Amino acid sequence: MTYEMKFEALSSSTRRAVFERLRAGGRSVGALAEGLPVSRPAVSQHLKVLKDAGLVSERRDGVRRIYSIDRQGVSDMRDYFDRFWDDALDSYKRSLEGSDG
């Protein structure tokens, strides 16, 4: 999955809310939908986008599907931000070193 897909998936406030609810552990669509201002089918659609972006995984538990955060997908985003931050700090350091001369 591309970083763009991951960022796009998290651009929706509803998807971010669903994603954040998964921090506590795996949950069914019904449990995720409780208290959200959208229907269960809408939550399912948001989960599909998150799953397609590699941020959420699913497993079957009888007739239910349990959704969880995909740790590898989150790790990939963290790696991206770590590289971004390292590049920004290197650029800043070079600009400071260049202004001393």
N, C-alpha and C positions, 0 to 999 in steps of 0.2 A: 504494500500500500504506500502511496505517496504521502508526504507530509501535508500536501495541500488537501488531500482527502480527509486526513485526520483533523486538520484545522477547520475545514468546512463542516465536518460532522459536529464539531463542538461550537459552531457559530450560532446555533439555535439555543435560546435560553431554555426551552423545554428539554432538548437533548442534554444540555449541561445538567439540568436538574435530575434527569433520569440517571445520567452517568454518576453524579455525586451520590445518589441514593445507593449505588452499587458499592460504594466504599465500605459499607458495613458488611458486605458479603453478598453471596448469590441470592437472587430473588426472582420470583415469578412475575409475569406481566401484571397480574392482578395486584400483587403487593406493591409493585412499582407505581401503578396507576393511582393507588389510594392517595387522596389529598391533592392530586394534580388537577389542573383545570382542563384536562383533555380526557378523551375516552380511552378505554383499553385498546381498541383497534389503533388509535393514534399513537399510543405508547408503543405498540408493536411495530408500527412504521418507523418510529424514531429509533427503536432498537435495531431494526434492519440496517438503517444508515450507519449507526455506530458499529454494528457487526461488519458491514462491508468495508468500513474504514479501518478495521483491525483493532478497534478499541474495546470491543465487547465480544465475549464468547458465550456459547450456549451449550447446555447439556440437557438430555432428557431425564426426567424423573417420573416414571410412569407415563401419564398422559400430559403432564406439564413440562414446560421448558423452563429451565433455571438459567438466568443470565448473570454473568460475572464480568468484572473488568478483566480484559486481556492484558496481563502484565507485560508481555513482550511489546505490544502496541504502545503502551505507556512508556516503556523503557526506550523505545525508538524515538518518541517525542522528546524525552529527556536528553537523549544523546544529541538530537538536533539543537536543542537549546544550549547544551553545554558547548557544542562547537561554535554556535552563534556567539555566545558570551566570550569564549576564548578568543575568537577572531576580533570582537569588539575591543577587548582589553589589549590585545596585541597592537591593534591599530592606534589606540589611545597612547600606548607606550611609545610607539614609533613617532607619533605626532609630538609628544613631549620631548623626546630625544632630539628631534629635528629642530625644535624651537630653542635649544640651548646654544646652538652654534652661532 
